[in-house]
């Protein structure tokens, strides 16, 4: 099975559309959050994820966008209001069984605390964080938040960050083969 991953879209719907087309060969697509930007809500990003049956979570910018009174006022009583409600209804994390594997989907880390507006940045050079993730009991952990593409193994746990398909330079997304656990990073063309 092939899992596609996008993250950190930040309301860049056109870039998301290109990333989703690049992941058309995947059986399932996951989104590690930050679909919106905290001050700029583009309903097309949420709509594209919905149309592609993407399993998504909220990131720190999504929590902020859903609480932003200006965004709420701008979408009130308009078609966009339903897409903001869809964004607000997303969970902060997911624990999934995919192809017999336990997969964790988090925006920053498994120990994020959205209630405290705390989203941890995990970088490959942070051996303490990487080691801590490996003790969480997942076969695969998918993260976002840093905008840096990353794939590494720690104590049998595959940790993947697809980078950002919205703000990445270059933008990126990823695909995981669940059998081989190989990760392929893909760059949507501008």
N, C-alpha and C positions, 0 to 999 in steps of 0.2 A: 504494500500500500504506500502511496505517496501523499504526504501532508504538506500543503503549502502554508506559508506563514507571511503575514504582513504586520507591520506595526508603525506607530508614530506617523500617522497620515497627516495630522494637523490641518484638517479641512482642505487638503490638496486633492480634490476629487479626480481631477484629470490624471494625476500621477497614480492614484489608486487604481483607476480604470486600466491604465497600462500594466500595472503590476498584476491585477487580476487576470488580464489576458495572458500574461506570461506564465501564470500558474494554472492555466486551463487544463493541463494534463494531470492535475492533482485530484485525488479522490475526495479530499476534504481540505478546506482552508480555514485556518485559525487567525485571529487578529489579537495581538498583545496590547491593545489599548492606544490611547491618544488618537482617537478617530477625529476628534474635533480639536480646535485650538481654544484656549480659555476665553478669548475675547472675539473670536470669529467662528461662527457656526455655519457650516455649509451642509445643508440637509442631503445633498447629493452623495456625500461620502457614506452616510448611514444607509441611504437607499441602495447604493451599489453593493454594500456588504449584505444587506437583506436579500437583494435579488440573486446574489451568488451563494446564498445559504451559508455564509461564513459564521462560524462560532466565534464570538468576540467577547472581550471584557472591556471594562472602563479603565483608563489611565488617569493620572492626576489632572490633565487638561480637560478630560471629559467630565470629571467631578466638578471642576471649576466652571466649565461652560454651562452645565445643567443648573448651577446655582447663580449664574450671572443674571441679574435683573434686567439688564439691557437686552441680552439675548432673548430672555423670556418675553419681554415686551415686543420685540421685533417679530417673533413668530406667533404671538397670541392670535387666535382665531384665523390662522392661515394654514395652508396645507403643510407647511414646514413644522407646525406644532406637533404633528404626530411623529415626525422623525426625531425631534428633541425628546419626546416621551419615550421613544424606542431606545434612544441612547441612555436616558436616565434609568431605564429598566434593566440594563445589562449588569451582570455581576462584576465584582471587583477581581475575581479569580475563578478558575475552573480546575477541577480535578476530573480527568477523563480516562476512560479505558478505550484505547484505540489499537486494533489489531493485536490484542493481548498485552499491550504495554500500558503502564500507568503513566499518564502524561499530565504534567502540571503546567498551567498557563497563568502567568503572572505579568503584571506590567513592569515592576522594578525587581521584585524578589519575592520568595515565599513568605517573608516576614513583613511585607508592606502592611501599613495600618492606615487605610483611607480615612477612618474616623479622625485620625490625628493629622491628616494630610501629609503622611510620611510614606514616601516611595523611595526605596533604596536604589542606588546605582551600583550595578555589578559589572566590573570590568575583568577581562581575562587575567590581568596581572594581579588581581586581588585574590591571592591564594586562600586567605581565610574565608572570604565570601564563597568562593567556588567550593571549598571543602565543606562549608556549612550546607550549601545546596545539596551536595551529594549525600547528606545524612537525612534528607527530607522524605526518602522512601519512594522517589519517582524513578522510572526508567529514562524518561525524557523530561526536561524542564525547558519551557519556552519563555523568554523574557523580551522586554522592549526597553524603553525609557532612555537608554544611553545614546541612541542613534548610531551605534557602532556595531557592525556585523561581527558575529562571534560564533564559533563552534568549537567546543572542547569536551573532552571526556574527563570525568573525575570519579574514581571508585565505581565504575560501571554506569554512571549517570551521564547521559548526553545533555549538554547545556547549549542552547541555541538562542541567539538574538539575531533576527533577520536584518537589523539595521533599520533605517527609516525610509519608507517609500515616499514620504512627504518632504522632509527636510534634508534627506541624505545627500551627501556630495561624494560620489554619485548616489542617487536613490537606489535602494535595494530591497529585495524580498528573498525568501529562501524556500527550498523544498527539501523535505527529509524522506528518505526511503526507509520505511520501518523495518524492512528485512535486513538490509545491510547497515542501517543507521548512518548512511552517508548523507552529508548535507551539501546541497548545491546552492550557491548564492547566485541570484539573477539580478540584472540591472535593467530596469525598464528604460527604454529609449525616450529622450525628451520629445 
